[in-house]
Amino acid sequence: MAKRVVVVGGGVVGAFAAYHLARGGWRVTVVDRGAFGRGCSHANCGYVCPSHVLPLAVPGAVGATLRTLFEKNSPLKVRPATVLANLGWFLGFARRCNERQMLATGTAIQALLAASRQQFADVIASEHLNVEWETKGLLFVFRSTGAFEHYAETDTLLRDRFATPARRLDAAELLALEPALLPGNAGGYLYEGDAHLRPDRLMSELRRVLVGLGVEVRENTPVSGFRVANGTATAVETATGDIAADAVVVATGAWTPQLNRALSAMVPILPGKGYSLTMPRPAVCPTYPLIFEEHRVAVTPFASGYRLGSTMEFAGYDETLNRARLGILTDAAKLYLRDPLAEPVQEEWWGWRPMTPDGLPVIDRAPVAGNVLIAAGHNMLGLSMAPATGRLVAELLAGGPTHVDPAPYRLAR
């Protein structure tokens, strides 16, 4: 009889773990505290972006973060109370804001991003996923000449160190490529290896595939802990009773620290709140997904809609929707786009990104039991890293060789 695995967490990482485990012959149950695919995987910007190899912890990031304590409408907002309550996390972040650790972290991020980019294409084709998959690239747009020229250093680093080149566009070339932009922007960089899809469609399609593979999905089922005997987990404890298991995958994103006691671990994750607005496509809709780097705002044109997203707010587990943060999105869009908004707004959304101090996920066995595996802390790249993470989880539980070196993602790093 096939072994039983319980995947705790029905977001994109848990879904891909369930997919690879089911394809590997496991009997899989996915449990989620809420609805499948409704957390941070639901309404993000949908980027599959090998270009995003650099972590937030880069030289100069500490000063930029401190300035947000005093700025009213900064795209990155850190509440002083959150810093005081999580001082160890922020000190860990500060220690990593140097070139050596940035480059090492970038190498580990790139391994998951590159593998996932290929696996997305393969899974979408083999499973016939209708997810509005587009491979046009990702266009970084700069308003000021100073910012445009300064980014050239980052572009050179990405090209030379990470073999991730961009196509540099001056002001005229940028406007010719993307006529939805207003005149007056300084230039842009097009990362042609990037792609995008519609996240909610991805989650509904993955659920369809998982159910077809015999995966059981249990929603509104909070997990409180694990039954452990002789160093092995035998069941997952939930509010509606125990679920027997030969292995457990904890893919609970920003909620993971709430299971720290059950995991006998201190998983260093803070919730970083992101926002998005979804609406119909405007009359003059961008062809390319866009990032307005100076304002940290992203635009995604889907075949079936249009989304403004991003910003980062460290405010603990605050469940309120901060309309001022939504205003940052619309204000930035008006600076760059000929037709920035459309009516009606179909969804105002926020989600907690699982942020780690070094920018790397934790993909490792938990101290509580050798058959409990943590797969969480993907920062702002959960969707982009999910296929490779899911495959790596299945490989680690099978005990065979892995397609990505798991060492950089260990818990005790």
N, C-alpha and C positions, 0 to 999 in steps of 0.2 A: 504494500500500500504506500502511496506517495506520502512524503512528509508534509506536515502542516506548518504553515508560516502565517503569522498575524502581522500585517503591516499597519502600524498605528499612524494615522495621518492620511487624509484623502486629498492632498494637494498634488502638484505636478511631480514632485520627487517621489512621494509615496506611490503615485499611479505608475510611474515608470519602473519603480522597484517591483511592484506587483506584476507588471507586464513581463519583465524579464524572468522573474521567479516562476510565473505560470508557464511561460515558454520553456523553462528549464525543468518542468515536471512537478513542481510543488503544488500542493493544495493551498490556495491563498484566500485569506479573509482580510479585507480592508475595513478598518474601523475609524470613524472620525467623530470628534466631539460635536460637530455641526453637520452641515450638508457636504457631500462630496464635491470638491472643486470650487467651493465658495469662499475660501480664504484668500490669501495673497495671490493665489494662482488665477483668480477670476478675472480681474479687470486691470492688470498691469499693461504695459505698452506692447508686449508680445515680441520683443526683440530676441533674436537668436544671433548673438553678436560676438564672434571671435575677436573683434577689435577691442573688446573691453577687458584686456588682460591686466591692467593696472589696478591695484586696490585703492581704497580711499586713503589708506595710510601711506602718504607720499611726503617727501620733504616739503615743508611749509604748511602742511594740513593743520597742525596744531594752532598756529596763529589764525588761520581762516576759521577754524571752529570757535576759538575764543571770541572772535568778532561777532559771531551770531548771538552771543549772550546779550548784546546791546543793540542789535539791528532788529527793526520791527518786522520787515518783510523779507528776510533772507531766505533763499531756497533751502538752505540747511539751517535748521533751528534746533538748538539744544537748550532745554530748560535747566536752569541752575540746580533745581531740586533733583533732577535725574542724574546730574553729574555727581552730586554729593552722595546719593544713594547707591551709585555704581562706580565709585572712585577707582576701584581696581581695574575695571574694564577700560576706563578712559586713560588711566596711566599705562595700561598695556598697549592701547592704541598709540599713545604718544611715543613710547619706546620704539615703535616700529616705523616711525616716520623718518626713515633714512634710506639712502639709495640702495645699500646692500640688501636690506630686507625687502624693500619694494621689488627689486629685481627677482629675488628668490621666490617671493609670493607670486609675482607675475608668471613665472615659469610654471608653478603648480596650478594656477588658475587656467593658464593656456591649455594645459593637458586635458582638462575636463571640457573646456570650451571647444577645442578643435575636434575632439572625439564626438561630442554631442552634435556639432554642426553636421557631420557626416551621418550620424545615426538618425537625426531628424529626417533627413532626406530619404534614408533607407526605410524607416518605419512608416513614414507618410505614404511612400509608394507601395510598400508590401501590404499594408493594412488598409489601403484606400481611404485614408483619413481626409475628410472634407474640413480643412482648417484655415482656408484662405492663405495658403502658403505662398509667399512671394520672395524671390531671390534677387531683388534689385539693388541691394546694398543698403547702407545707412549713411545719411548725409549730415555731417557736422557743419553748422552755419555760424558765422561770426559776424557780429554787428560792427565791431571796431577794428581798425587796422592793427592797433597794438595787440589785441587779443589774438587776432588771426596770425600775426607774425610770431607771437610768443608760442602758440600751439605748434609751430613748426618744429620746436625742440621735441615735443612729445611725439609728433609724427615721425621724426627721424629715429627716435628711440624705438618706436613700434616697428619701423621698417628694418632697422639694423639688428636689433636685439631679438625681436620676436617674429621676424619675417611676415609682418602684417602691414603691407604698404597701403597707402591711400592715394587717390587721385586728387592732386591739389588743383583748386579752381579759383581763378581770380574773380573779381566782382562781375565782370561781363559773362564769363563762362558759367558762373553760378546761376545767374539769372536766366541764361539760355537753357541750362539743364533743368531748372525748376522755376517755371514762370509763375507759380503760385506765390513766390516770395515777392515782397516789396523791393523796389530799387533802393540802393543805399547801403546794402550789406557789404562788408569788406571782402568776403570770400568764404570758401568752404573746403572741406575734405570729404571725399566719398570713399567709404570702405566697402568695396564691391564684393567682398566675401561674406558680408553679413546678410541676414534674411529676417523675415518677420512673419507672424501668423496671428490669428485671433485667439487669445487664450481661453475664453469661455467655450469656443467651438472645440479647441483641443481637448479640454476636460470632458466635454460631453462625448466626443468621439472616442477618447480613451476609455471612458466608462462602457461604451458600447462594445469595444473590443474586449475589455476585461470580462464583462458578463458572458460574452461569447466563448471565452476561454475557461469558463466555469468559476471565475472569481466571485466570491460573496462580498457584497458591500453592505456594511452596517453603518447607518448614519445616526446622528444624535446619540452617540454612545461614548461618553467620556471614559477615559482609561485612568485608573488610580494607581496601578502598580502591577507587580508580577508575582506569580507563585514560583518560588525558587527552592529547589531541593538539590543538595550536593553540588552547588555551583552551576546548576542548569535550570533555566526557566522552563516550567511545564505548562504555564497558562498565563493569560493576560487578565487582570482583574478589571472589570467594568461595572458601571452602575446597574447593569441588567444581568450580571452574572459573569462567571469566568468563561474564557474561551481557551480551550486546550491548544497548545502549540508546541512544535518541535524547535521552532526558532521564532524570533521576534525582530521586526525592523521598526525603529522609532524614527519616523519622518514627520515630526510635529512642528517644524519650522520655529517660529518665534515663541511658541508655547513650550518648547523643550525644557527651559529652566524650571517649569512647574513640575516636571518629573525628575528633577535632580536627585531628590531623596530616594525615589524608587530605583533610579539608575545607579545609586551610590557614586555619583559623579557631580562635578561642577562644570556643566557645559556653558562656556562663556558667550552667551547669546543675549543681546538686547533687542527689543522691538524697535525698529526704525520705521516710522509711519510714512507711507507714501499715499498719494492722492491721484485720482483721475476723473475726467469728465468724458462721457461718451455721448455722441450725438450723430445725426445723419451727416453724410458727406456734404460739405459746403459746395456752393455753385462752382467756385474755383478751388478745387481740392488738390493738395500736393500729390505728386506722383510718387515721391520718395518718402520714406520715414525720415524724420528730421530730429536732430538734437540741437537746441539753442544753448551752446556750451556756456556762454557767459551768464545765462539765466537758469541753467540746469532744468530746462523744460523740454519735454519730448512730444513729438506729434506722430501719430500713426494713422495713415490712411488705409483702412481695410476695404475690401470689396463691398462689404455690407454696412460700413459706418466709418466713424472718425473719432479719434481719441486724443485728448491732451492729458499728459501725465507727468509724474515724477515729483520732485521736492523730497525732502527728508526731515522728519521731525522726531527728535528723541524726547518723548514725553511719557515714558513708561507705558503701562497697559491702559492708556486713555482711550475709551471707546467713542468719544464724541467726534463729530465731523466738523472740522474747523473751516468755516467758510472763507476765512482770510487766506488759507492755504490754496483753496480753489481759485481765489482771485489772482494769486501769483501765476497760475497757469494761463488764465485768460488774458491778463495784462501782457504777459510775454508774447503770446500768440499775436496780439494786436500790433506789437512792434515789428514783427517779421513778415506777417502774411497779408496778402491782399484780401482774403476772405477768411478770417480766422475762426469764426464760429458759425454754427447752424442751429436752427430750432426744429423740434424741441430738444432740450437736454434729456437724454434717455436714462442716464444713470450718473449720480454723484457718488463717488466711491472712495474708500480708504482701505488700506491693508497694511499689516505689520510685516516688514521685511526682517528676516532673522540675521542680525548683524553680529559678526565676530570681530574682535580687536584687530586681527591680522588680515581679515578679508577672505579667509579660507573656510570651507565647510569642515565639519567633523564627520568623517566616515570611518567608523572604528567600532570595535567591540566595547560594550559597556562594562565597567567594573563589576556590576551586580551579577553577571552571568556570562559565560563565554558564548552563548547562543543568542544574546541580545545585541543587536547592531544598531548604532546610532547613525543616521544620515540626515543631518540638519545643519543650519548655519550657512546657507548659500548666499547670504547678503542680498545684493540686488540682482543676482544672476541665477536664481533658482530655475527659471524656465530654460535659460540657455545651457545650464549644466545638467538638467534632469536626466536625459537619456543615458549619458555616460555614468552618472551616479547610480542610476537604477541597475545598469549592467554590472557595475563594480560591486554593488551590494550582492547581487546574485552570485557573482564569482567568488566573493569572500565567504559566503555561506556554503558554497559548494566545496570550498577548500582547494580549488585548482589555481592555475595561473590567472593573472588579471591583465586586462588590456591597458590599464593605467596603473602606474605605481601608486599604491595607497599610502606610502610613508608620509607624504606631506600633510595628510588629512587626519593623522592620528590625534586622539584626544590629548595625550600628554606630549605636546610638541613645544 
